[in-house]
Amino acid sequence: MLSELTLKEASEGLRAGKFKSAELTEEMLGRAEGLNPELNAYITVTGDVARKAAGESDQRAQNGGLLSALDGMPGALKDIVNTKGIRSTSASKILANFVPPYNATVAEKLGQAGMVLTGKTNTDEFACGGSTEYSAFGVTHNPWDLSRVAGGSSGGSAAAVAAGTCLYAIGTDTGGSIRLPASFCGVSGLKVTYGRVSRSGVTAMASSLDSIGPFAKTVEDLALVMQVIAGNDVKDSTTLRVAVPDYTAALKDASVKGLRIGVPKEYFVEGLSADVEKLVRGAMSEYERMGAKLVPISLPYTKYAVAIYYIIMPAELSANLSRYDGIRYGLKPEGEINELIDQYYMTRDQGFGQEVKRRILTGTYVLSAGYFDAYYRKAMKVRTLIKQDFDNAFKDVDVIMTPVSPTAAFKIGEKSNDPLSMYLEDAFTIPASMAGVPALSIPCGFSSDGLPVGLQIISPQFSEHKLMAVGHAYQLATDWHKKFPKL
């Protein structure tokens, strides 16, 4: 089946004339449309857009002028990425019919590289969640077990790749929203260094934490996508003028002999499931077998990361969502409006879901007079200490390895009425987000329930090329990334 090809294999097959982009696209669109009633991975399937792009790609291939390794390759975008002329909802009622007049930079770059867009994927509303249960368009189901969550907030993107409805997908990661769904769905996912990929045109959640990154079957595929989307953007002042390396070339040196792997004791604690610990430690033992060295380390401020995150993130979210007032764009509320303030109240009451409201209230509180210094400013100081933990650790080790999540995918509804339990699912992913460093999730086995489990690998800022080389070495030695759910 063409849908089981990796991005690299499909790209090479197209160039070799083994098939056309139109054939590849039709198979994946067929799966996207056929499986979506079960999976709900997509909010919008863009069949006409994809077929047009595939035809144009085949014409370029015939003329010997393909634009990039991604030309003619079906991919998907998380539905908080603005796409010109295509509905972009952020999985919220307040933007249910919003059609942007412009592309986000990441969508523009991929379009210029020849992307075939299969659709816009489901997400927690405004990326607020860890399970893709908080979407105005319904929950996304895990392709490995439809009774379980796909992770969040980029669960739709991870599920779309795992189910073979696209070859790669774009997600966002604020506190773990790429890594967690990648782990739960058994695919590879990369959270990039803060500022490595432009956020321009992507709906903001927490502006000092948000990052854009890819999902794919393999690390090799992630490198192909990163080659297109990474780099400075004049529309996003947080992107730095740091040269973009040749990510694919960096994978050629996949030896990990002599690699120093930091193993932080704070990530192997009570609450970590026995299955997850066994598989993660097994993956690290595989690295030892390949010549790497495990080094015990400590990241002492890790224990504060979740608490700090749930001060900083809601504060920034509250500020970002204040623009949704029903005046300039978005939902027009139902009911009689007598005062302007009524319009604001009614728009937000009818347009925002419960989890978004919960976070707005928390964020507005910690930013209010008398509490800003006590909460937000103090949280930012502790965030600096968390970053220093990583800076100090990377003086002694090359990468850090940990679980992605304390558990494999949980049942739909199991945690949705217990926000604190849901928030703790991000305990192992939030620290890297706080430090602004890149982190990779790759499959490292299956739990006793047959559910995928991910290994998290973390490296210093702007070292994605080295990080992916380390992940690629594991995938050369194992075949967990070659397993597919039976759908």
Secondary structure as GFF3:
##gff-version 3
##sequence-region A 1 487
A	DSSP	three_ten_helix	2	4	.	.	.	ID=ss1
A	DSSP	alpha_helix	7	15	.	.	.	ID=ss2
A	DSSP	alpha_helix	21	39	.	.	.	ID=ss3
A	DSSP	beta_strand	42	45	.	.	.	ID=ss4
A	DSSP	alpha_helix	47	62	.	.	.	ID=ss5
A	DSSP	beta_strand	74	78	.	.	.	ID=ss6
A	DSSP	three_ten_helix	93	95	.	.	.	ID=ss7
A	DSSP	alpha_helix	105	112	.	.	.	ID=ss8
A	DSSP	beta_strand	116	121	.	.	.	ID=ss9
A	DSSP	three_ten_helix	125	127	.	.	.	ID=ss10
A	DSSP	beta_strand	141	142	.	.	.	ID=ss11
A	DSSP	beta_strand	145	149	.	.	.	ID=ss12
A	DSSP	alpha_helix	155	162	.	.	.	ID=ss13
A	DSSP	beta_strand	168	173	.	.	.	ID=ss14
A	DSSP	alpha_helix	179	185	.	.	.	ID=ss15
A	DSSP	beta_strand	188	191	.	.	.	ID=ss16
A	DSSP	beta_strand	211	216	.	.	.	ID=ss17
A	DSSP	alpha_helix	219	229	.	.	.	ID=ss18
A	DSSP	alpha_helix	247	250	.	.	.	ID=ss19
A	DSSP	beta_strand	260	264	.	.	.	ID=ss20
A	DSSP	three_ten_helix	265	267	.	.	.	ID=ss21
A	DSSP	alpha_helix	274	289	.	.	.	ID=ss22
A	DSSP	beta_strand	293	297	.	.	.	ID=ss23
A	DSSP	three_ten_helix	300	304	.	.	.	ID=ss24
A	DSSP	alpha_helix	305	321	.	.	.	ID=ss25
A	DSSP	alpha_helix	340	351	.	.	.	ID=ss26
A	DSSP	alpha_helix	354	367	.	.	.	ID=ss27
A	DSSP	pi_helix	372	377	.	.	.	ID=ss28
A	DSSP	alpha_helix	378	393	.	.	.	ID=ss29
A	DSSP	beta_strand	399	403	.	.	.	ID=ss30
A	DSSP	alpha_helix	419	423	.	.	.	ID=ss31
A	DSSP	three_ten_helix	424	426	.	.	.	ID=ss32
A	DSSP	alpha_helix	430	435	.	.	.	ID=ss33
A	DSSP	beta_strand	439	446	.	.	.	ID=ss34
A	DSSP	beta_strand	452	458	.	.	.	ID=ss35
A	DSSP	alpha_helix	464	477	.	.	.	ID=ss36
A	DSSP	three_ten_helix	480	482	.	.	.	ID=ss37
###
